[in-house]
Amino acid sequence: MHATVGDRLHVHSRSVGLDENIGEILEVRGSEGAPPYLVRFPDGHEGLVYPGPTSLVKPRTPESPRLKDSAPAR
């Protein structure tokens, strides 16, 4: 898995009926784009993520808006 700052991390649910979780990668802490990633989710929560097998990194495009956060993370 390879990511850069601004990419989107999609974490797909392993349970039926639950939505995927999408966050914006703020920092790449591994070498050469490898995990872990500091990710901000739309609710403003930030966390250090080691993506699992249900995760996918999608590159940021010029049209991609930044994810909205309702409140700054603490």
PyMOL commands that set and color helices and strands:
alter all, ss='L'
color gray80, all
select helices_A, chain A and resi 31-33
alter helices_A, ss='H'
color red, helices_A
select strands_A, chain A and resi 8-11+21-28+37-40+46-49+55-58
alter strands_A, ss='S'
color yellow, strands_A
deselect
rebuild
show_as cartoon
